[in-house]
Amino acid sequence: MNKTIVDHGVKLTHDLPELGLPRGTHGTVCSLWCAPQTAYEVEFTSPGNERGVRALLREEQIEPDEAEPLPRADKL
């Protein structure tokens, strides 16, 4: 993945069954981690769920999403 930045929309390329998130679920990047390897903290929200679910994901688990990013729970 190239040039993914905070507050940009992404979608999952893999299922995350432990979090109840299927492949293709849309989320918003909350932060970028650079050590020991690149990782992205992504928040997934759904209508009616104000808290959202956050996950720390590897680069290959997400891809840029052209859709409008969903509002983050901490910014509602």
N, C-alpha and C positions, 0 to 999 in steps of 0.2 A: 504494500500500500504506500502511496506517495502523498506527501503533503496533507495528511489528515491533521486537522488542528482543532483546538478546543471550540466548542459550540457548533461544530459542524455535524451534520447528520450522517449516520452509517447504518448498515444493516448486517445482520449475522450471516456468515457463510457456512456455519455449522450449528446443529442443534445444541442447546444447553439444557438437557432434561432436568438436571439438578436444580435449575432455577425456573423451570417451566417455560423456557423460551425456545421456540422452534426457529429453524433456519429462515432467514428473510425478515425477522423481527427488526423493526426500526428503532434506533436509539440516537442519543446525542452524546458526543464526546465531552466529558467533564474535565479530564486532566490527562496529561501525557507523562509517562514514566520512562526514563532513559537508562536506568542501570538496575540490574546487570544486563538487561536487554530491553528493547523497546516494548512497551505495553501501554494500553489505553484503558482508562477508566471510563466506562460507558454506562449511561443511565437509560433504562428502558421504562417508559411510562405507558399507561393505557387510559382511555377515558374512564373516569370514576375512580382511578387509583392515583391519589395525590402523592403518595410516598415514593413510588417508583422502585425499581430494582437496579442496583448497581453491580457491575462486574468488571474485574480487571482482566483484559483480554489481550491475547497475542495478535500481532499484526495480521496473521493469516486467518484469524477468526472473524474479521470484519472487512467490509469494503465500503467505499464512499456511496452515499445515497443521494440521489438528485432531488428527492422529496424534501419538503420543508422540514427542518428538525423539529421534534416535539419539544414543548417547553419542559425544562428541568424542574423537578419538584422543589428544589431549593430556590427557584426563581418565581414560583407561583405567588 
